[in-house]
């Protein structure tokens, strides 16, 4: 999966959070943003480890 794919996923998640915020569902918006931030950081961390692992195995 490419970085562009993940950026599109995060944009979609933030669009959902924006929808919740503008429809006066603030609790859902806050939980959605917190979950998105957590997922984004975990996936970014794994992506960083696995791409570095692939680069190091070439040598």
Residue, then its C-alpha position, 0 to 999 in steps of 0.5 A: x500500500x502506498x502513502x497516497x492510499x493512507x492519506x486518502x483513508x485519513x482524509x475520509x476519516x476526518x471528513x466523517x469527524x467533521x460531519x459529526x461535529x457539524x451535525x451537533x454530535x460532539x461526543x461522536x466527533x471527539x471519539x472518532x477523532x481520537x480513534x483516527x489519531x490513534x490508528x494513524x499513529x499506529x499504522x504510521x509506526x508499523x509502516x515505518x518499521x516494515x519499510x525500513x526492514x525491507x530496505x535493510x534486507x537488501x544489503 
